[in-house]
């Protein structure tokens, strides 16, 4: 569990423990009716607060995972993570092989690609087709669709409410680069996306 949620989680655990103790006291049956009702009411409130705090911790941790993924998207207009969403089944194999940049993958031969565990002929063909769209080496309409999708995805990242300001700047830089590529209908410098990483 992330350290910053430890206090919230500790409070939730404490409330759950106290709630359990109240149930034990209520089960003993040595209290008058008014006291039993009051304790039962307090117990319901504490159990509710405990559940709410636990849910907040789980949600916050889940959002941390999202932030990490969005950061990858935001930083690297030229990375495999940007195109993961657009049909790359092979992206995990590339990630496991520690290949992050599209220009380094583009410079590999077919046999080098196929030697990567998890990349076969079908995946290799898929990678080549996507790279051709990315680098405008095929039908311009297909390349344009890909770059529009990248811009759309990066704009969605800007709507993420937990995105830190420094990450927002990188997303905006990524969008600006993608818009220039669209205007020029070419990615003139294959390594240009690395500059905003």
Helices and strands as residue ranges (DSSP letters): G 3-5, H 6-28, H 33-75, H 80-83, G 84-86, H 91-96, H 102-106, H 110-114, H 121-134, H 140-158, H 165-184, G 192-196
